[in-house]
């Protein structure tokens, strides 16, 4: 049915030939780095080798399917043309569990998504790139939308090998490729807490805001606030680094949460709203320090609760940046998407998102951040605002770079090397051919409040 060869490791030392639809279905989690549970995925093929890929969540409304199919096809093929040339063909995957689809079985999911599969095939065909295989993956089984032979593709579908004993699984394990259970697992590690700790953390954030704003209004130098924030953040980071980490991600996060007090989290969260401070924190991006920093940014993002959810744009962007710097593009993409969900105007997240979509080299940004403290960045007058009748909030981005922040300069340099657009454009909402089209918004509705900053 198919015959595709793909390097199993970045070095290309190990190669696997995929000859059947079943082998393609089994390979998908290794291509993405997680097990897609509610996803449309298009993967380009160049001379039988996997190339670019795009993924979006499956829209709930069938009336949205046509536009999403067109955007995905345009996004994938346009980006492939820019990087590697027009692909020879495309493989489509439609992944959804029966519970998410409100269906009773995987076969019902397959039938429900059949029109969407056809729309994807038509959209790619309109751009003169055929879809050579379209698979539905549901309830541990797969079906082909392209094979009409019942002896090859029976109505009940085929079971997907999940035992981890196949050649694909063995080669991936040898190459060090790790597969997460799902995108939701990644997002849960970054989402605001929904426990009894929320009320106490909110009170701590209120108290930190009431302490910080008078200090700034009273003339405390911005550099002093920066030094206090980074000193506390680094002490917490070292505390996390010295603690053993549980192998189970969610249990590891719970233990990390226990290592950071509510008032510590509040002070660092508020301090990171200054973008010069945030850029200094972004320097913790390599080696063991980066791994501990990623744990810290996740923990801080989880502490941005209640009316402070929008403040998560800073730690989420830092988590996305450090994950990207460490080579984890799955978590990087999810963290940046979540940052842009809570604050679509946050410049640092938009630039990171753009650079990721353009396939930029993170080393360009790392070199810029290694350059030391930013230069002559002057502070602007403090903006004041209230949180729904609550205490004054500190100014987010109270120090304004006369040009752009150091991290932004590095990101612009990375984008310029790609020969593409400047810093003002992000990929969401999309109007470009990039690596990822816009997705529907996910997560909880954020609590509104008066904005107290200019830009991220």
Buried (B, 14 or more C-beta within 10 A) or exposed (E): BBEBBBBBBEEEEBEBEBEBBBBBBBBBBBBBBBBBBBBBBBBBBBEBBBBBBBBBBBBEEEEEBBEBBBBBBBBBBBBBBBBBEEBBBBBBBBBBBBEBBEBEBBBBBBBBBBEBBBBBBBBBEEBEBBBBBBBBBBBEBBBBBBBEEEEEBEEEBBEBBEEEEBEBBBBBBEBEBEBBEBBBBBBEBBBBBEEEBBEBBBBBBBBBBBBBBEBBBEEEEBEEBBBBBBEBBBEBBEBBBEBEBEEEBEEBBEBBBEBBEBBBBBBBBBBBBBBBBBBBBBBBBBEEBBBBBBBBBBBBBBBBBBBBBBBBBBBBBBBBBBBBBBEBBBBBBBBBBBBBBBBBBBBBBBBBBBBBBBBBEBEBBBEBBEEEEBEEBEBEEEBBBEBEEBBBBBBBBBBBBEEBBBBBBBBBBBBBEBEBBEBEBBBBEBEBBBBBBBBEEBBEEBEEBEEBBBBB
